[in-house]
Structure formats: structure tokens, C-alpha cells
Amino acid sequence: MASTAEKKRSRWLDDDDDGQPNTGDLRSTMSQSKGGASKKRKASSAASTKTDAAPDPTAPSTAAAPSAPTPAAPAARRRTPTPAPPPPLPAPPAPPSRLATMTPAWIQSCRSVEHYEKLNRIDEGAYGVVYRARDRSTGKIVALKRLKLDQERHGFPVTALREISSLLRLRAHPHIVHAREVVVGSTLTSVFLVMEFLEHDVKGLLTSMSMPFLASEVKTLIAQLLAAVAFLHARGRVHRDLKTSNLLLNNRGMLKVADFGLTRVIARDAVAAGVRPLTPLVVTLWYRAPELLLGADTYDATAVDMWSVGCIFAELITRTPLLSGRGEIDQIDKVFMLLGRPAPAAWKAMSDLPHAKNLNLARYMEWTGEAAVRARLRAKVPGLSEQGADMLAQMLEWDPKRRISAQDALEHTYFREHPPAKDPAMFPTFPSRANGEMKKRDSPSAPVAAHDVDDAPGGRIPDDDVDGGGGGLFSEAAVANPAGPAASFHLRA
């Protein structure tokens, strides 16, 4: 019978994917190092013996020298017995691993990742590495996201807890990626989120398509996105990192929102009233609302999501990011260059923000009305209809309080004008890029370790973000029968 050490090594520990040290190579290197050191010691000992045996040619001959009398040895001295040393003090118990103590208790009840066969690596983001895998019991293809825990100072990352909680709570919606369960590797620091597999992310699809989406297809995709965002906001949650690379698409035309690492529960927050501040370091730069770029730490997070939706809407049409700044200063400059100065009332509310005083407003076009903004948007986004420009202008409204909501956007006349939205089942099939090769990223990543100022250390977050105790919520059996009705929407011709 083969010993435990001889068992086949888990593919989930391969260092070519995860950057983990290869323990086999390390042991081999240590063995070689020990062997080399042993040989050196033997050689040194042999050389020392030869040196002692060989006569020194420069020393006088001992045969010619008269023998000297041997001095008498001194009398032996009486030794007093040495008292036995006191017993050592008991060592204090070693402190448990910080990460282990901060790991939520429900992790211990999760299944092993070995129930899934790793096929290939799909992509890597700020908070995890995504793999394509096969369920060994059913043969179904799934996506496994290995959460990044090694660089977290405060134990189990808040971002990971939020993503797990959000996906498992919101799994009923058809346009939010479906989470199956949480599984663990050989240690409790290897945590994987098991999700449904979708063939494409929208960003990769836009960069590889030879032809842009049709107007009817854009209408379908943006409606699906708005339905998911409206569902989130109605349940008191905000995404805070909406971008095309966080939108997944299958070969049946179904779009789903993914990557909830920066999500936030806002139902009980008085953020809009300025009671509880939030971090401004959210949302990937190209999709970040101007109030965040100007340093606001109390903001309407639903309006922040809607600005991102507007940027995505334009990108679905042009296949290029609407506002691709090289940094925060360049990004806010591009916003001003596109929209012009805010209306006087809107600027009055924004002028006190930390970074607003650094702006030179004389460089930008004066406010001349909403019609001028719509005209600039149509020039920037060729093919955008008049009604589409109106909806986009309301998504990119300077004043967050006047920015259109996701639910109101679904009721916009844009969805009733010609051409009608295409049935998702009629979408074309695109070659999948998730079968092995890494996707080249040409867009900035999400802000790393962006925690809100009221986040508690130690991987603890408010009770309304994550359920505590037990593994029921995080097991596959619980996910299989979600509570609550599934939200849906109907596209109108």
C-alpha cells in the first residue's frame, strides 16, 4: 500500500497557477543542500587528519633534542557538587495562528475542493483567481474562484466575506451569477467560491469581436444589467465595481453580474445624510463617478453604480471605454471635457469636496443646458439614438441626486423605440476565450483592500452583510433551494 506521502499531489496546489512554493522541489533542494554540507564536512575532517599526521618540515627534529623531565601533575582538587539547576519555567502557550483565529467558523463545515477537477485557469483579479473546473460527481463544468487570503492583514478578508454573502443571498436573480457553495483546500486558508460557468466576460468579448453589437443586442444587454442593478438596490445593496470585465455572458445571450468584493449593505445606512462615511476608493477608475474622483466620503452609492452603468452603456456601443484616464486627475479632466462644467446648482454642492479646489474651471466649457450635453454624448458615441442619448445623459448626470435610478431607467422610452430588444436566445454564439489562455488586461483593476472606514478588524463585518454561525447558508444543499421569488423583467418592443 502506498504511503500518504506517495499519494498524488492535488492539482489545486500546483504552484504554476497559484504562485505557491513547490514543497517537493523545496525538500529536494534542502536534501541536496544537506548532502553537500555533509560531503564538505567529511572532506574537511579528512584534510584535518592528514595535516595532523604529516610532520612540519620547518620544526626542529625531536630525535636530536634531549628529553626534558616530565613535570609532576598537580594534586587533584576537591570539587563541591554543583547544585542541580532549577526546573525551567513552563513556556507560555504558543499563540494560535492569527489567520486561523480570524477564519469564520462556518468554513470548517465546507466540503473539500477535491470534489472538483481543475481544468484550467481563466483569469485573475484583485481579490481572487478564477479556474474552470468539473464537478467529479455530476460532470458539470463550473467556475471556482480562489479567494486571495495571504496578503490580508486582518485575517479573513472583508471583501471575501461580502462577496460570499452577497452571491449566496442574491442567487435567485437570473442576471446575477449563481453561487453553488464554498469549498476549502487542504488548509482553511485555501477557500474557493463555486459558481456557474459562463463562456465570456463582456470586456474580453468586446475586444475580440470583429463587429460591434447590434443596436437591438445592446438594448437587451443594458436592460439585463439594469434589471440586476435594480434588484440589488431594491434589497439595500450596492455593487461599487460595475465594469465590463465584471459582466459575464453565456452563449444563450444571458448577461450576469459578478465580482461582489466591494459590495455594501446600505439599507440601514444614513450615508446620504452624512452620518456614516464610506471609502471613496471604490469602483475601477474608468467607471468611477465624479463625486468619488473629487474625494467625497459620504455619497449615494446607488448613484455611483448608475454612473458606472452609463459608462458600460456607451462601451457596449463603441467597444472602447468611454472615459479612460491615466490617473484620477486625468480621469476627472476627461469627465469635464466630455460633459462640460456642471450646472451652477450642481457645482455649488460639489465645490466643497476635497479635490474640487484644485480644478481650473476656466479650461472647460460652460454649462449651456442638457441639450448640449446630449449632443456631445451623441458625438462621442456614434450610433446612439436620441432617446439613448437622453438615458445616457441621465446616467452621467453631474448631480448624484438627479442621476436616474436603475428602475426608472428600465421604464425609459429608449426601450420602446425601434429597433426592439433582441430575444437573448437569438444572440449569436461567440468563440469562448475561457478554455485556457489568459486574457490580456488593458483596463485598470479594482481598488485593492478598499474597506469602508467603519469596517471592523479581524474579518468581521456587520451582521446584515454576513450570517454568522453554522454552515447552512454556505452549503450546496442550501444554495440549491433559494428562498424568495426570482426577480425578472420583460423587454418591451
Secondary structure in CASP SS format (residue, H / E / C, confidence):
PFRMAT SS
TARGET T0000
AUTHOR 0000-0000-0000
METHOD secondary structure of the structure
MODEL  1
M C 1.00
A C 1.00
S C 1.00
T H 1.00
A H 1.00
E H 1.00
K C 1.00
K C 1.00
R C 1.00
S C 1.00
R H 1.00
W H 1.00
L H 1.00
D C 1.00
D H 1.00
D H 1.00
D H 1.00
D H 1.00
G C 1.00
Q C 1.00
P C 1.00
N C 1.00
T H 1.00
G H 1.00
D H 1.00
L H 1.00
R H 1.00
S H 1.00
T H 1.00
M H 1.00
S H 1.00
Q H 1.00
S H 1.00
K H 1.00
G H 1.00
G H 1.00
A H 1.00
S H 1.00
K H 1.00
K H 1.00
R H 1.00
K H 1.00
A H 1.00
S H 1.00
S H 1.00
A H 1.00
A H 1.00
S H 1.00
T H 1.00
K H 1.00
T H 1.00
D H 1.00
A H 1.00
A C 1.00
P C 1.00
D C 1.00
P C 1.00
T C 1.00
A C 1.00
P C 1.00
S C 1.00
T C 1.00
A C 1.00
A C 1.00
A C 1.00
P C 1.00
S C 1.00
A C 1.00
P C 1.00
T C 1.00
P C 1.00
A C 1.00
A C 1.00
P C 1.00
A C 1.00
A C 1.00
R C 1.00
R C 1.00
R C 1.00
T C 1.00
P C 1.00
T C 1.00
P C 1.00
A C 1.00
P C 1.00
P C 1.00
P C 1.00
P C 1.00
L C 1.00
P C 1.00
A C 1.00
P C 1.00
P C 1.00
A C 1.00
P C 1.00
P C 1.00
S C 1.00
R H 1.00
L H 1.00
A H 1.00
T H 1.00
M H 1.00
T C 1.00
P C 1.00
A H 1.00
W H 1.00
I H 1.00
Q H 1.00
S H 1.00
C C 1.00
R E 1.00
S E 1.00
V H 1.00
E H 1.00
H H 1.00
Y E 1.00
E E 1.00
K E 1.00
L E 1.00
N E 1.00
R E 1.00
I E 1.00
D E 1.00
E E 1.00
G C 1.00
A C 1.00
Y C 1.00
G E 1.00
V E 1.00
V E 1.00
Y E 1.00
R E 1.00
A E 1.00
R E 1.00
D E 1.00
R C 1.00
S C 1.00
T C 1.00
G C 1.00
K C 1.00
I E 1.00
V E 1.00
A E 1.00
L E 1.00
K E 1.00
R E 1.00
L E 1.00
K C 1.00
L C 1.00
D C 1.00
Q C 1.00
E C 1.00
R C 1.00
H C 1.00
G C 1.00
F C 1.00
P C 1.00
V H 1.00
T H 1.00
A H 1.00
L H 1.00
R H 1.00
E H 1.00
I H 1.00
S H 1.00
S H 1.00
L H 1.00
L H 1.00
R H 1.00
L C 1.00
R C 1.00
A C 1.00
H C 1.00
P C 1.00
H C 1.00
I E 1.00
V C 1.00
H C 1.00
A E 1.00
R E 1.00
E E 1.00
V E 1.00
V E 1.00
V E 1.00
G C 1.00
S C 1.00
T C 1.00
L C 1.00
T C 1.00
S C 1.00
V E 1.00
F E 1.00
L E 1.00
V E 1.00
M E 1.00
E E 1.00
F C 1.00
L C 1.00
E C 1.00
H E 1.00
D E 1.00
V H 1.00
K H 1.00
G H 1.00
L H 1.00
L H 1.00
T H 1.00
S H 1.00
M C 1.00
S C 1.00
M C 1.00
P C 1.00
F C 1.00
L C 1.00
A H 1.00
S H 1.00
E H 1.00
V H 1.00
K H 1.00
T H 1.00
L H 1.00
I H 1.00
A H 1.00
Q H 1.00
L H 1.00
L H 1.00
A H 1.00
A H 1.00
V H 1.00
A H 1.00
F H 1.00
L H 1.00
H H 1.00
A H 1.00
R C 1.00
G C 1.00
R E 1.00
V E 1.00
H C 1.00
R C 1.00
D C 1.00
L C 1.00
K C 1.00
T H 1.00
S H 1.00
N H 1.00
L E 1.00
L E 1.00
L E 1.00
N C 1.00
N C 1.00
R C 1.00
G C 1.00
M C 1.00
L E 1.00
K E 1.00
V E 1.00
A C 1.00
D C 1.00
F C 1.00
G C 1.00
L C 1.00
T C 1.00
R E 1.00
V E 1.00
I C 1.00
A C 1.00
R C 1.00
D C 1.00
A C 1.00
V C 1.00
A C 1.00
A C 1.00
G C 1.00
V C 1.00
R C 1.00
P C 1.00
L C 1.00
T C 1.00
P C 1.00
L C 1.00
V C 1.00
V C 1.00
T C 1.00
L H 1.00
W H 1.00
Y H 1.00
R C 1.00
A C 1.00
P H 1.00
E H 1.00
L H 1.00
L H 1.00
L C 1.00
G C 1.00
A C 1.00
D C 1.00
T C 1.00
Y C 1.00
D C 1.00
A H 1.00
T H 1.00
A H 1.00
V H 1.00
D H 1.00
M H 1.00
W H 1.00
S H 1.00
V H 1.00
G H 1.00
C H 1.00
I H 1.00
F H 1.00
A H 1.00
E H 1.00
L H 1.00
I H 1.00
T H 1.00
R C 1.00
T C 1.00
P C 1.00
L C 1.00
L C 1.00
S C 1.00
G C 1.00
R C 1.00
G C 1.00
E H 1.00
I H 1.00
D H 1.00
Q H 1.00
I H 1.00
D H 1.00
K H 1.00
V H 1.00
F H 1.00
M H 1.00
L H 1.00
L H 1.00
G C 1.00
R C 1.00
P C 1.00
A C 1.00
P H 1.00
A H 1.00
A H 1.00
W H 1.00
K H 1.00
A H 1.00
M H 1.00
S C 1.00
D C 1.00
L C 1.00
P C 1.00
H C 1.00
A H 1.00
K H 1.00
N H 1.00
L C 1.00
N C 1.00
L H 1.00
A H 1.00
R H 1.00
Y C 1.00
M C 1.00
E C 1.00
W C 1.00
T C 1.00
G C 1.00
E H 1.00
A H 1.00
A H 1.00
V H 1.00
R H 1.00
A H 1.00
R H 1.00
L H 1.00
R H 1.00
A H 1.00
K H 1.00
V C 1.00
P C 1.00
G C 1.00
L C 1.00
S C 1.00
E H 1.00
Q H 1.00
G H 1.00
A H 1.00
D H 1.00
M H 1.00
L H 1.00
A H 1.00
Q H 1.00
M H 1.00
L C 1.00
E C 1.00
W C 1.00
D C 1.00
P H 1.00
K H 1.00
R H 1.00
R C 1.00
I C 1.00
S C 1.00
A H 1.00
Q H 1.00
D H 1.00
A H 1.00
L H 1.00
E C 1.00
H C 1.00
T H 1.00
Y H 1.00
F H 1.00
R H 1.00
E C 1.00
H C 1.00
P C 1.00
P C 1.00
A C 1.00
K C 1.00
D C 1.00
P H 1.00
A H 1.00
M H 1.00
F C 1.00
P C 1.00
T C 1.00
F C 1.00
P C 1.00
S C 1.00
R C 1.00
A C 1.00
N C 1.00
G C 1.00
E C 1.00
M C 1.00
K C 1.00
K C 1.00
R C 1.00
D C 1.00
S C 1.00
P C 1.00
S C 1.00
A C 1.00
P C 1.00
V C 1.00
A C 1.00
A C 1.00
H C 1.00
D C 1.00
V C 1.00
D C 1.00
D C 1.00
A C 1.00
P C 1.00
G C 1.00
G C 1.00
R C 1.00
I C 1.00
P C 1.00
D C 1.00
D C 1.00
D C 1.00
V C 1.00
D C 1.00
G C 1.00
G C 1.00
G C 1.00
G C 1.00
G C 1.00
L C 1.00
F C 1.00
S C 1.00
E H 1.00
A H 1.00
A H 1.00
V H 1.00
A H 1.00
N C 1.00
P C 1.00
A C 1.00
G C 1.00
P C 1.00
A C 1.00
A C 1.00
S C 1.00
F C 1.00
H C 1.00
L C 1.00
R C 1.00
A C 1.00
END
